[in-house]
């Protein structure tokens, strides 16, 4: 950020130059306008006065017969009238051939000046006024005049029948002393320059004050922004520290939840193992009873091992081993594995498997684990027995092509409060539940690019719908 003083100095210099240029241009334009006003006055007032004098003295043929005594007498009278104006220094009369026919300087009589473009303009009927420095050829005898107003006045004495068609009979050229006019002209120039300079200084001072005030406000705003930035930075650091502390707290809370779930999952098998070991120790004489309790211990240890394996499967990433899979065959095999549990639980399965269902390109082992979790949950949802409806069918209108598997039980259903949590790891409401079955199911299905939906209401049972693409597009773990 540039220092405030540097910005003010830069603005002061640039604005001064700009105001100076504008002032100079304004003075130049106004001076030119004054000069044009002066010449316009001569082209109108002075020229009209000369025309009146010419018309009152000269005859129409005097420019033609200029060398006659009568014409010379009238020229002399015109000269006397014209020179009665003290500002007129010299007078010349030209005929249409650009010849000097009369002048107060006798040496000019009979001289022609064909290169005088102002004279040419006058012969065309145009009144010409200009400020001259007396350095042209026709000024050979006027070198004593320093600066004059030179005026060429076209004279028309013969009037044509049609207005505006009369030819120029001659031209009167006069040299006029501009000193009195120049005095006023100089005074006006001084006034214009003074007013312009005062206006420029006032404008410059106003601009400088405005920018200086704006610069001070900008500096105050920058300081305020800097303070706010420091405050925001400190707040951001505090927020980052709070977020870090929150992450630590969340990790500790998650560790606590996992620890509680692990302790809960291990406590029941350990209690069963301890009770079975105590009973076996008290019945050493009865070998059959000892063997029964030892088998119970083995079953509990196996169940604990399966639970720990499921827990690890639910949290660690895995890679799919894709290959052709007969979906109906996988489900039939699982029903065979679960047949003993189904019989004990008095649960029947109404399986309607689509016979023309194409094979999937998927990981068969992982799908077995996913379907097993859903079927075990359905069995556990029917403690008094019931029916599980199992169907497979092509997913109609699905893009890409997919198969839909539906598992619906006739149990008590799941409350609306519990339903959003059923896929969470270690979430369970069953005394011997692991809280891992549906979490693993969703993880496996989503890794295959599929989707799991659950619909349930108290007293109406639960329906789990799985959609699997025929060609799995493995998603990141």
N, C-alpha and C positions, 0 to 999 in steps of 0.2 A: 504494500500500500504506500503510495507516494506521500511525503509529508505535506501537511496543509499549506505551509509557507511556499513550497515549490509549486503547488497548484495555483495559489494566488498570484505568484510572480508570473507564471505562464499565462494565466488569464489576463493579468494586467498588461503584459506586453502585447498579446494578440489583440485584445480589445482596443488598446491604444492605437495600434497600427490600423485596425479596421475603422475606428472612428476617424482617424486622421485621413485615411483614404477617402472615406465618404465625405468628410468636410471639404477636402481639396476638390473633389469632383463637384460638390454642390457649389462651391465658390466659382469654379470654372464655368459651370453652366449658367449661373446667375450673371457673371461678367459678360458672357457671350450674349445673353438675352438683353442686357443693358446696351451693349454695343449695337445689337440689331435694332433696339428701340431708337437709339440715336440716329442710325442711318435711315430708318423708316421715317423718322421726323423730317429728315432732309429730303427724302424722296417725295414726300407729300407737301409739307408746308412751304419749304424753300422753293421747290420746283414749281409749285402753283403760283407763288409770287412772281417768279421770273416769267412764267407764261403770260401772266396778266400784263407785265411790263412790255413784253415782246409784242403782244397783240395791240397794245395801245400806241406803239411807236412805229413798228416796221410795217412795210407793205408786203403783199404776197410775193412779189417778184424780186424783192431785195436780195434773196439768196441766189437768184439766177444772174441778176445784173448787179453784182456786189461791188464792182469797181467804179460805178458811176458816182458823181459828186453827191447826188441826192441820197443814194443808198448809204454812202459813207457818212453823210450828215445824220441820217437816222440811226446808224450804228453808234455814232459818237453819243447821240442823245440816250440811247439804250445803255451805253457804258456809264454815262453820268448817273443815270437812275440806279443802275445796279450797284455802282461803287458808293452810292449814298449809304448803303448798308456797310458799316465799318468792319463787319466780319468777312466780307467778300474781298479777297486779295487780288484775284485776277479773273478775267472773263475772256472766253474765246468763242467764236462763232464758226461752225463748219457747214459747208454746203453738202449736198448728197454725194459728191465725189470725194468726201473726207478731206477737203481742202480748207485751210484756215482762211476765212474771208474777212475776219476782223478780230482784233485783239488789242489790249492796252500795251502789248509788247509788239512794236512795229516789225521786228525781225521775224516774227512768225507768219506774217501775211504771205499767202500763197503756198505755204508749206503743207505737205500731205503726210499722213501717218497711216498707211494701209495696215500696219501690223497691230493697231490699237483695237483689241477685241471688244473693249467696253464701248468704244465709238461705234463699232459695228452693231452692237446690241441696241444702242440708242437709235441708230438709223432704222432699225427694225421696229421702232416704236416703244422701246422699253426704257424706263427711267432707271439709271444706274447710279448708286451712291456707294462710296467706299472710302476707307482711310488709306492714304497714300504716304509713302516715305520719300517721294520725289527722286526716284532712281531710274526712271525709264527714259527712253530716247526723247519722247515728246516733252520731257521736263528739262530740256537742255538749258532753258533760260529761267528756270524756277528753282535753281539749286539753293537759293537763299531761304526758301521755305523749308522748314524742318519737317513738319507733319501737318497735313491738311485734309479736309474732307473734300474729295473730288466728286463733282456731281455732273452727270451727263443728262441733259434734258432735251428730249425730242420736241421739235416745234412743228406744228401743223397750222399753216395759214390758209391754204387752199382747201375749202370744204367740198367734199364730194357730194354728189346728189344723194347717194345712198349712205346712211350713217355707218361709220366704222370702216369705210373704204378709202378715206383720204390718205395720201402718201405723206411721208415726212419731208418737209421742205428744208429743214436744217436742224442742227444740233447746237445748243448752247452748253458750253462747258465752263463751270466756275470752280475756283479754288476758294474754299471757305476756311477761315481761321477757327479751329475747334476749341480754342483755349477756354472760352467761357463755358461751352458745353462740357469740355473735359474736366473743368473744375467741379461741376455738378456730378459728372461721371465718376471722377476720382472720389468725391465725397460719398457717393452711393456705393462705390466699391469698398471703401473703408467701413461703411456701415454694415454692408453685407458680410464682409470678412469678420468684423467684430461680433456681430450677432451669431454668425456661423460658429466661430470659435467658442463663444460663450455657450451656445447650444451643445456643441461637441463636448466641452468640459462638463457641462451639467449631465449630459447623457453618460459620459464616462464615469463620473462620480456616482451616478445612480446605479449603473451596472456593477461597478466595483463594490459598492455598499451591499447590493443585493446578493452578489456572489459570495462576498465575505460572510454575510449573515448565513447564507445557505451552507457555506463551508463549515461554519461553526456548528450549525445544526447537524450536518453530516458527521462531524467529528464526535458530537455528543451521542448521536445514534450508533456510531461505530463502537464507542466505548460501552454503550448500553448493550449492543449485540455481543461484544466481547465478554461482558459480565454474564449475559444470558448463556453464552456458549460455555463459559466456565461452569455455570450452575448446571447446565444440561449435561456437561461432561461428568461432573461429580454425581449427578443423579443417575447417569448411565452406568457409572462404575458401581454405585450402590445397588442399582438394579441387577447388574451382572453378578455382584456378590450375593444378592438375595436369590437370584436364579440358581447359582452354584450351590448355595445352602439348601435351596428347595430340592435340587437334584439329589443332593446327598441325603436329605430327609426322605425323598421318595424311594431312593435305593434302600435306605435302612428300613423304611416301611415295607417295601417289597420283600426284603430279606426276612423281616419279621413274619410277614404273611406266609412266605414259603416255609420258614422254619416251623410256624404253627401247623401248617398243612402237613409237613413231613412228620412232625411229632405226632399229629393226630393219626396219620396213615400208619405210622410204625407202632403206636401205642397198642392198638387193638390186637394186631398179630402177636406182639410180644406178650400181651396179657394172656392170649390163648395158649401161646407156647409155654409160658410159666405155669399156667394152671394144668396143662396137660403133663408137664414134667413133674409137678408135685403129685398129681394123681398116680402117674406111673411109678414114682418113687415109693408111694404108699402101697402099691399093689405088685411088689416084685414077685410074690409067690404066684400070682395069677398071670401067666405068660400071655394069654389071649388079651387081657385087659391092657397089659403093657404094650403089646404090639398095636392095639387100637389107638392108644394115646400117642405112641411114637409116630404112627401114620398121620395123626392130627397135627403133630408138630411139623412133620415134613410138608404137609399141605399148607400150613400157615407160612412156613419159610418160603415155599414156592410162590405163594400169593404175594408175599412181601417182595420177592425178587421181581415178579412180574410188574408190580406197582412201581418199583424203582426204575425198571427198564422203560415203562411207559412215561414216567416223569422225565427221564433223559430224552426220550424220543420227542416229547412235546417242546423241548427248549433248544435242542441242538439242530443245526441245519443238516440236510441230507440231500443226496443226489438221486434223481430218478433213474432207474434201470428200465428203459422203455422197450417194449416188445408187444407182439400181438396178445391180446387178452380176451378170453371168452367171458363176458360179464355174467351171463346166466350161469356158466359153470362155476365161477368164483362164488356166487351167491348160494348155489346148491351145495358146494363143499362146506361153506360156513354153516348152513342149516344142519348138515350132517354132524359137524363138530359140536354144535349147540343142542343136538337132539336130546341128550340126557337132561340138560338144564330145562329145556322146554317141557319135557315129560314131568319132571319133578315140580315145576311151577304151574302145571296144568294149563299150558299156553299152546294154542294151535296156530299154525301159520297158513294163511291163505295166499299162496304164491301164484302170481299170474305173470309169468315171464314171457316176453314177446319172442316167438320162435324164430322170427326173421331178423333179429337184432344183429347188425354187423359187429365184427370184433373191434375192440378198442386198441389204440396204440398207446399203451400205458405201462405203469409199473405194477405188476400183479400183486407183489407182496405188500406194497404200501396200500393198495386198494383193499386187500383183505383186512388190514389193520383198521382202515377207515370204516368199512362196512361192519366190522365186528363191534366197534364202539357203538354204532347206532343200534344194532340188533340187541346188544347187551342192555343198553338203556331201555329199549322197548320191553324186554323181558322183565327188567327191574321195575318198570312202571305198572306191571300187572301182578302184584303180590297175591291176589286172590284168583288168578287165572284170567284168561281172556283170549283175544284173537289179535294176531299181528297180520296186517295186510301188506304184502310185499309185491310190488309191480315194477316191471321194466318196460320201456317203450321208447321209440324214437321221439326226440323233442321236436314237435311240429313248429315250423316257422323259425327254427333256430339257425343262425348263421354265425360261425361255421356249424356244420352238422354235428349233432350231439345226441347223447342218450340220457333219458331221465329215469331215475330210480326213486321210488316213493316207498317209505316205510311208515305205516300208520298203525298206532295201537289204540285200544279201547279202554285205556286207563283213565286216571282221574284228571289228567292234564296238568298244565303248569300255569301258575298265576302270572298276571301281567307284570308284577313287580320282579319276579324271578326270570322271566323270559329273556330280557336283554343280556343276562349274564351267563346263559347256559354254555356259551362257547369260550368262556374265560378259563384259563389254566387254573386248576386246583379249586374251582368253584363247584361245590356239591352240597346237597341237603340230606344225603343218605348217610346213615351211620357207618356203613361199610363201603361207601363210594370213594372213588379216587379223585374225581373232578378232572379227569384227563381225557376221557373217551371222546366227547364231542370236540374238544380242543384239537386233538390229534386228527379227527375226521376233517375238520375244516382246513387244517394246515395241509393235509395230503391232497384234498380236492382242489384247493386253490393253487398248489404247486403244479397240478395238472391243467391249470387254466379253467377250472370249473367253478361251481358255486354251490353253497349249501344254504337252504332256507328252512326255517322251522315255524310252524303254525300250531298254536295250542290255546286252549281255554279250559278253565276248571270245569270238570264233569263231561268234557267232550273229547278227551283223548289228545294225542299229539301226532302231528304229521311232519316228517322230515323229508324234504325233497332235495335230491342231489342231481345236479346237471353236470355231465362230463362230456367234453368234446371227443369225437371219435379219434382225432389225432391230437394228442396232448401237445400243447405249446408250453413248455416248462417255464414257469415264472421264477424270479429270484427268491431265494429263501428268506 
